[in-house]
Amino acid sequence: EISACLVGSEMCIRDSLLHRLIQLLSAGQAPREEQAVSAAEAMLDYIHHNLESRFTLDDMSRYFYLSKAQLIRVFKARYHVTPMQYTILKRVETSMYLLENSRLSIKAIAERLAFSDSKHYANTFARLTGTAPVKYRKQVVENRNTLLAQAMKKIQLP
């Protein structure tokens, strides 16, 4: 574009340089956005790999070389919750699976998923699901038994 300007036309050269500068700056935004997405995904991986360990926002901050505010901002921009909110949600989700598919005690599930104790786990579970872990497990078993009984009635031979 600069070569297309007439020699001596400072205005044309300035406009061309300004246009090129804007292109370079806006091109630089895409990699930064990609880096933020990549960082958020790395944080998500960190949470998934450490779900059964106790860790804090300070631990994540040190691991990723980001301030706590930066860490929260990057993660929340991508997933709409803070890293610790996501961690709690994921732990409760995992505990639901364990309640449905294992005979682990409530205490064992709480310990396995790094809750401070079984009371804290039960309170967190109830707050997020609206029911206690013991009651949830009982409902799952009852629903399975009901579905199994219905299936058995359907496959009875004449």
C-alpha positions in Angstrom: 0.0 0.0 0.0 2.8 2.4 0.8 4.4 1.9 -2.6 1.0 2.8 -4.2 1.2 6.2 -2.6 2.5 9.1 -4.5 6.0 10.1 -3.6 5.9 13.0 -1.1 2.4 12.3 0.0 2.9 12.1 3.7 -0.8 11.7 4.4 -1.0 8.6 2.2 2.0 7.0 3.8 0.7 7.8 7.3 -2.7 6.3 6.5 -1.0 3.2 5.0 1.2 2.8 8.1 -1.8 3.3 10.4 -3.8 0.7 8.5 -1.0 -1.8 8.7 -0.5 -1.1 12.4 -4.2 -1.8 13.0 -3.9 -5.1 11.0 -0.9 -6.1 13.1 -2.6 -5.3 16.4 -5.9 -7.0 15.5 -3.9 -10.0 14.2 -2.1 -10.1 17.6 -5.5 -10.5 19.4 -6.3 -13.9 18.0 -3.2 -15.6 19.4 -3.8 -14.0 22.7 -7.4 -15.3 22.7 -6.1 -18.7 21.7 -3.6 -18.6 24.5 -6.4 -17.8 27.0 -8.5 -20.8 25.7 -5.4 -23.0 25.9 -4.7 -21.9 29.4 -8.3 -22.4 30.5 -8.2 -25.9 29.0 -4.9 -26.6 30.8 -6.6 -25.5 34.1 -9.5 -27.8 33.4 -7.0 -30.7 32.8 -5.3 -29.8 36.1 -8.6 -30.0 38.0 -9.6 -33.3 36.4 -6.2 -34.9 37.2 -6.2 -33.6 40.8 -9.9 -34.1 41.6 -9.0 -36.7 44.3 -6.4 -34.4 45.9 -6.8 -31.3 48.0 -5.6 -28.2 46.2 -6.3 -24.5 46.5 -6.5 -21.6 44.2 -3.0 -20.7 45.5 -1.7 -24.1 44.4 -3.2 -23.5 40.9 -1.8 -20.0 40.8 1.7 -21.2 41.5 1.4 -24.1 39.0 0.3 -21.8 36.2 2.4 -18.8 37.1 -0.7 -16.6 37.2 -2.2 -14.4 39.9 -5.3 -15.8 41.5 -7.3 -13.0 39.8 -5.8 -13.8 36.4 -6.5 -17.5 36.9 -10.1 -16.9 37.8 -10.6 -14.4 34.9 -9.2 -16.8 32.3 -11.1 -19.8 33.6 -14.4 -18.0 34.1 -14.3 -16.4 30.6 -14.2 -19.9 29.1 -16.4 -21.9 31.5 -18.6 -19.3 33.2 -17.6 -20.5 36.7 -14.5 -20.1 38.9 -12.0 -22.9 39.0 -13.0 -23.8 42.6 -16.7 -23.8 41.7 -16.0 -26.1 38.9 -13.9 -28.4 41.1 -16.8 -28.7 43.6 -19.3 -29.4 40.9 -17.1 -32.0 39.4 -16.5 -33.7 42.8 -20.2 -33.8 43.5 -20.8 -35.2 40.0 -18.2 -37.9 40.5 -19.7 -38.7 43.9 -23.1 -39.2 42.3 -21.5 -41.8 40.0 -19.9 -43.5 43.0 -23.1 -43.4 45.0 -24.9 -45.1 42.0 -22.2 -47.6 41.1 -20.3 -48.6 44.2 -20.9 -49.6 47.7 -18.4 -47.1 49.1 -19.5 -45.4 52.3 -20.3 -41.7 52.4 -17.2 -41.2 54.5 -15.1 -43.1 51.9 -16.5 -41.1 49.0 -15.8 -37.9 50.9 -12.2 -38.9 51.6 -11.7 -40.1 48.1 -12.8 -36.8 46.6 -10.8 -34.7 49.0 -13.7 -33.2 51.0 -12.5 -32.1 54.5 -14.9 -34.6 56.1 -18.1 -36.5 55.5 -20.3 -33.7 57.0 -18.8 -31.1 54.7 -19.4 -33.5 51.7 -23.0 -34.2 52.7 -23.7 -30.5 53.2 -22.2 -29.6 49.8 -24.0 -32.5 48.0 -27.3 -31.4 49.6 -26.8 -27.8 48.7 -26.1 -28.5 45.1 -28.5 -31.4 44.5 -31.3 -30.7 46.9 -31.0 -34.1 48.6 -28.6 -35.9 51.0 -26.2 -38.4 49.5 -27.8 -41.3 51.5 -31.2 -40.3 50.2 -29.9 -40.0 46.7 -28.4 -43.5 46.8 -31.6 -44.9 48.1 -33.6 -43.2 45.3 -31.3 -44.6 42.7 -31.6 -48.1 44.0 -35.4 -47.8 44.3 -35.6 -46.5 40.7 -33.4 -49.3 39.4 -35.6 -51.9 41.2 -38.7 -50.4 39.8 -37.3 -50.3 36.3 -36.1 -53.9 36.6 -39.5 -55.0 37.8 -41.2 -53.3 34.9 -38.7 -54.9 32.5 -39.3 -58.3 34.0 -43.0 -57.9 33.5 -42.5 -57.0 29.8 -40.3 -60.0 29.0 -42.5 -62.6 30.6 -43.4 -65.4 28.2 -47.1 -66.1 27.6 
